[in-house]
Amino acid sequence: MTIPEIVRLLVFCFTFAIAISIGEIGFGAPIEGFGATASGGSNPCVVTSLADPTETGKVTLRDCLRNPGNLVTFSVGGVIQPLQSLDIPSLTTLDGALAPSPGITLDGSRMSYPAGSDKAVIQIKGSAGIRSDILIRSIRIVENITGDGIEIWGVPGSGSVRRVAIDQVTLIDCSDENISVYADAQDVTVQWSLIGYTVNRGIHPYSMLVAGGPPSPQRISIHHNLFVYGDQRNPQVDKATFVDVRNNVVRHWTNYGGRFRDGAEANFVANDYYTNDSSLGQKAFIVVPLNESSTLPPAGPIYVSGNLIPQQSGVSSLGLASVPYSVAAVTTDPADTLEARLLPTVGSPIRDAVDRALIEYARVYTSSTPVTPTPTPTSPVPTVLPTQSPSPSSSSQTVSESEVMEPTTMISGGCGFLSVNVGQLMILCMALALLTAKRTLY
């Protein structure tokens, strides 16, 4: 290593540490839950262009996704408008945390769908073998009017998806769902993400679905997310087993909050659901003991504990479990502390005006009263009303005005995490550089 290279290393270390200290870089908590084993990619691939699919002499996002094994970062910030789905190969990390302001937004409003093509902005699809070990963090995905924001789909009989982590991602205004985990997908975590604003989508104004099969999804962790202003499916779990829905904040739905049905087996622990519309409070959390067609197995049993939900919520005790399912470890906070902890840090580290408006919309609500149903076969089952037609509302997905969320000093990665303060980080960097210099000079 040459002297100029050592100097550049020192400059990078100081710049990196200072950037964290002033909030220019936001790192979240470590990956927890079933997706914590996702390794991601390690071969650096830096996106230098916001074009899609290609730009002469530059590297686009689609270029970095052509081969497995890449660690994809960005030297530019702004909006990428994919013309078709972005297919994520195995062993890939897609990380927008280091992108300059205004961060990275994937805007699906210009996508077209040739016959037989995928419709999600980001597609993680096991269609010919196993698609595995994928990390996506610190980006925004918005405005896909006919498809998902992210679809994690193991195609039955053709392929499967294994080990995926979605971390600090903002998913707004997509339809069918903002995010779905479908069929043969296993070991998935969705954490610390902002998911919502679906009510102006008249096709399928849904937030999140875990369903499909056989084989059905297994070992899915959904924790420390904010679901806000979503019509329904906040989330919905059908058929899937060993699903852990924990420490999520859900604010205002226009049809129902969360729902479990069709043989779903899950933990529903220490979540905070609230709406100030008394007519919707009874549909905060629904366990459907039989599919509407009465042809599929009953939902549950679902383990329910420590949640904050409206007192008037029609929580059914039919189909509830008395002991929790064994699941991958997730740090669990009391439900009444979640709002204060999640709202400053949830979603992509750089927020635009729409993100900030949704966060503020969630902040105006008041926490509700703890309700922990006791398993018993005698309680009535709440009725799920038909989907209501939401009133249209405007959505301006601009990124000209941005906000960097409150800085943290937790550096996370697929292989674990290191918690340091800024001073410690500087000392570690200088020690590394000086050690390298000693070996170089002597």
Secondary structure, 3 states (H helix, E strand, C coil): CCHHHHHHHHHHHHHHHHHHHCCCCCCCCCCCCHHHHCCCCCEEEEECCCCCCCCCCCCCHHHHCCCCCEEEEECCCEEECCCCCEECCCCEEEECCCCCCCCEEEEHHHCCCCCCCCCCCEEEEECCEEEEEEEEECCEEEEECCCCCEEEEECCCCEEEEEEEEECCEEEEECCEEEEEEECEEEEEEECCEEECCCCCCCCCEEEEEECCCCCCEEEEEECCEEEEECECCCEEECCEEEEEECCEEEEECCCCEEEECCCCEEEECCEEECCCHHHHCCCEEECCCCCCCCCCCCCCEEEECEECCCCCCCCCCCEECCCCCCCCCCCCCHHHHHHHHCCCCCCCEEEHHHHHHHHHHHCCCCCCEECCCCCCCCCCCCCCCCCCCCCCCCCCCCCCEEECCCCCEEEECCEEEECCHHHHHHHHHHHHHHHHHHHHC
